[in-house]
């Protein structure tokens, strides 16, 4: 029977981090979610990974089953990296392949910058190296609008909660499928968990986490990434335009790149076989146990 553990790790008061470890084998893998996510995008990849390696899933502060810190300002990028280090220590993971989706790409790159000795490889899916508000939908409109959005949420959090609690509707699902995703490839049931989680998430945690990301960039660190890297970009991704994925891959030495035809921001769900097969090939040929031992 393969290894399984699910628990909470206390960090700041109130911010108990939910985590789950399952599977056996090396190198281990750590899955870092996107903003406002609680792991829905790993639905088809997780069963593949845990067949051959130990996999750590976790939820950021204010996300999913993790708690909200008593000091609500202690949230975002700075704390995500330190939380991940503590979780890896707690779970006994010395070196891992860090997977990041969307915001998780920034977390993975920043974690490598700070703790390179703990990283055996990086798999960066449908995300940017930084400054996401400047490239959302290929324009800077969100950068200009975000201060107003955050001010409104901070001023009237109860009203914001009433609005976001209604995101779990068939109308919201249909709108997302028509405007942001590939409705011909994405099963409706695969995106529903995202809306469900977002409808329950505290909007203050969402905007404060996004605020910590908007000016963060790992662009200067890309040439110094010294582990095997696979970047995955979706052809019609509007949250992270595919040219950003290509640019990131071109600036990381020896980087592998996978272009997903028809893939949107949820490419790991839309073309799971293509993405999973390429990740497996990458892990076997570029980040195998022999290389892990040699690097260690």
C-alpha positions in Angstrom: 0.0 0.0 0.0 1.5 3.4 -1.0 2.2 6.1 1.5 -0.6 8.6 2.4 -0.7 11.4 5.0 -3.0 14.4 5.4 -2.6 17.0 8.1 -2.2 20.6 9.1 1.1 22.5 9.8 0.8 25.6 12.0 2.7 28.6 10.9 1.4 32.0 12.0 -1.5 32.1 14.5 -4.6 31.0 12.5 -2.7 30.1 9.4 -2.8 26.3 9.7 -1.6 25.0 6.3 -3.4 22.0 4.9 -1.2 19.5 3.2 -1.4 16.0 1.8 1.5 13.6 0.9 0.8 10.5 -1.1 2.7 7.9 -3.2 6.3 6.6 -3.1 9.5 7.2 -5.0 12.1 9.8 -5.9 12.4 12.5 -6.8 9.4 13.8 -4.9 7.0 16.3 -6.5 5.4 19.4 -4.9 2.3 20.9 -6.5 1.8 24.7 -6.2 -1.6 26.0 -7.2 -2.8 29.2 -8.9 -4.4 32.2 -7.3 -7.8 31.3 -5.9 -7.3 27.6 -6.5 -7.3 24.5 -4.3 -5.8 21.9 -6.6 -8.5 21.4 -9.3 -6.0 21.6 -12.2 -4.1 18.5 -11.0 -7.0 16.2 -11.4 -5.4 14.1 -14.2 -1.8 14.6 -13.4 -1.8 13.7 -9.7 -2.8 10.0 -10.3 0.1 9.7 -12.8 2.7 11.3 -10.6 1.9 9.3 -7.4 2.5 6.0 -9.2 6.2 6.6 -9.2 7.0 9.3 -6.7 5.9 10.9 -3.5 3.7 14.0 -4.1 3.0 16.9 -1.8 -0.1 18.9 -2.3 -0.8 22.0 -0.2 -3.0 25.1 0.1 -1.7 28.6 0.5 -2.8 30.8 3.4 -6.4 31.8 2.9 -6.9 29.2 0.2 -8.8 25.9 0.3 -8.6 24.1 3.7 -5.7 26.3 5.0 -6.5 28.9 7.6 -6.5 32.7 7.5 -3.7 34.3 9.6 -4.8 36.4 12.5 -2.7 39.2 11.0 -4.4 39.3 7.6 -1.5 41.2 6.1 0.8 38.2 6.5 -0.3 36.6 3.2 1.1 36.3 -0.3 4.4 35.6 -2.1 6.8 36.3 0.8 5.0 33.8 3.0 4.3 31.2 0.4 8.0 30.5 -0.1 8.7 30.3 3.6 5.6 28.1 4.1 6.7 25.7 1.4 10.1 25.4 2.9 8.6 24.5 6.3 6.2 22.0 4.7 9.0 20.2 2.9 11.0 20.0 6.1 7.9 18.8 8.0 7.2 16.2 5.3 10.8 15.0 5.1 11.3 16.0 1.4 14.9 17.0 0.9 14.8 17.8 -2.8 11.7 17.9 -5.0 10.5 18.8 -8.5 8.4 21.9 -8.0 5.3 22.1 -10.1 3.6 25.4 -10.5 0.4 26.4 -12.3 -0.5 30.0 -13.0 0.5 31.9 -9.8 2.3 28.8 -8.8 4.9 29.5 -11.5 6.0 32.6 -9.7 6.1 30.7 -6.4 8.2 27.9 -7.9 10.7 30.3 -9.5 11.0 32.5 -6.3 11.4 29.3 -4.2 14.3 28.2 -6.5 15.9 31.6 -6.2 15.8 31.4 -2.4 16.3 27.6 -1.8 18.0 26.2 -4.9 19.5 23.3 -3.0 16.0 22.0 -2.3 14.9 22.0 -6.0 15.5 19.0 -8.3 13.6 20.4 -11.3 10.8 22.8 -12.3 7.6 22.1 -14.2 6.0 25.5 -15.0 2.5 25.3 -16.5 0.4 28.2 -17.9 2.0 30.9 -15.8 4.3 33.9 -15.9 7.6 34.7 -14.3 6.0 37.9 -12.9 4.0 41.1 -13.2 0.8 39.3 -14.2 -1.3 42.4 -14.2 0.6 43.8 -17.1 -0.1 40.9 -19.5 -3.6 39.6 -18.6 -5.5 39.4 -21.9 -2.4 41.0 -23.5 -3.0 44.5 -22.1 -2.5 46.4 -18.9 -6.1 47.2 -18.1 -6.1 45.0 -15.0 -3.0 46.9 -13.7 -5.0 50.2 -14.0 -8.2 48.7 -12.5 -6.8 46.7 -9.7 -6.2 49.6 -7.2 -9.9 50.4 -7.5 -10.9 46.8 -7.1 -8.8 46.3 -4.0 -10.0 49.5 -2.5 -13.6 48.4 -3.0 -13.1 45.0 -1.5 -11.2 46.5 1.5 -13.9 49.1 2.1 -16.9 46.7 1.8 -15.7 43.1 2.4 -19.1 41.9 3.3 -20.6 43.1 0.0 -17.6 41.5 -1.8 -18.3 38.2 -0.1 -22.0 38.4 -1.2 -21.0 38.9 -4.8 -18.3 36.2 -4.9 -20.5 33.7 -3.2 -22.7 33.7 -6.3 -19.9 32.6 -8.6 -20.9 29.0 -8.3 -23.7 29.2 -10.9 -24.3 27.7 -14.3 -24.2 31.2 -15.8 -20.7 31.8 -14.4 -19.5 28.4 -15.7 -20.9 29.1 -19.2 -19.4 32.5 -19.3 -16.0 31.1 -18.4 -16.2 28.4 -21.0 -17.2 30.9 -23.7 -14.7 33.6 -22.9 -11.6 32.2 -21.2 -11.4 28.5 -21.8 -11.7 26.0 -24.6 -15.2 24.7 -24.2 -14.6 22.0 -26.9 -11.8 20.4 -24.8 -12.7 21.2 -21.2 -15.3 19.1 -19.4 -17.7 21.2 -17.5 -17.3 19.1 -14.4 -13.5 19.7 -14.4 -13.9 23.5 -14.0 -16.8 23.5 -11.6 -14.5 22.9 -8.5 -12.7 26.1 -9.3 -15.9 28.2 -9.2 -17.0 26.3 -6.1 -13.7 27.1 -4.3 -13.7 30.8 -5.4 -17.3 31.2 -4.2 -16.2 30.2 -0.7 -12.9 32.1 -0.6 -12.6 35.3 1.4 -12.2 38.1 -1.3 -9.8 40.0 1.0 -7.4 37.0 0.8 -7.7 37.0 -2.9 -7.0 40.6 -3.5 -4.2 40.8 -0.9 -2.5 37.7 -2.4 -2.8 39.2 -5.9 -1.4 42.5 -4.6 1.7 40.6 -3.4 2.2 39.2 -7.0 1.5 42.2 -9.1 5.0 43.7 -8.8 6.9 40.5 -8.3 9.2 39.3 -11.0 11.7 36.5 -11.4 12.8 37.7 -14.8 16.3 38.5 -13.6 16.6 35.0 -12.1 15.7 33.0 -15.2 19.3 32.8 -16.6 20.5 31.5 -13.2 18.0 28.5 -13.0 20.4 25.6 -12.8 18.0 22.6 -12.7 16.0 20.9 -15.5 12.9 22.9 -16.5 9.8 22.1 -18.5 7.6 25.1 -19.5 4.0 24.4 -20.7 2.1 27.0 -22.7 -1.5 27.0 -23.9 -2.2 28.3 -27.4 -5.2 30.3 -26.4 -4.3 31.1 -22.8 -5.7 34.6 -22.1 -4.6 34.8 -18.4 -1.0 34.0 -19.4 -0.6 34.6 -23.2 1.5 31.9 -24.8 4.2 34.3 -25.9 5.1 34.7 -22.2 5.6 31.0 -21.8 7.8 31.0 -24.9 9.8 34.0 -23.7 10.3 32.4 -20.3 11.5 29.1 -21.9 13.9 30.9 -24.1 15.6 32.6 -21.2 16.1 29.5 -19.0 19.2 27.6 -20.0 18.5 24.2 -21.5 14.8 24.6 -20.9 12.3 22.1 -22.5 9.1 23.6 -23.9 5.6 22.1 -24.6 3.2 24.1 -26.8 -0.4 22.8 -26.2 -2.6 23.3 -29.3 -6.0 24.7 -28.3 -5.0 24.8 -24.7 -6.2 27.6 -22.5 -5.2 28.5 -18.9 -6.5 25.0 -18.0 -4.4 23.1 -20.6 -3.5 20.3 -18.1 -7.3 19.5 -18.0 -8.0 20.1 -21.7 -5.2 18.0 -23.1 -4.3 15.9 -20.2 -2.8 13.0 -22.2 -0.4 15.3 -24.1 0.6 17.2 -21.0 1.0 14.1 -18.8 3.0 12.2 -21.3 5.4 15.0 -21.8 5.8 15.6 -18.1 6.5 11.9 -17.6 9.1 11.9 -20.4 10.7 15.0 -18.9 10.9 13.4 -15.4 12.3 10.1 -16.7 14.9 11.6 -19.0 15.9 14.9 -17.3 15.1 14.4 -13.6 15.6 10.7 -12.9 16.8 9.1 -9.7 20.3 8.8 -11.1 20.5 12.5 -11.8 19.0 13.3 -8.4 21.7 11.3 -6.6 24.4 12.9 -8.7 23.1 16.4 -8.0 22.7 15.7 -4.3 
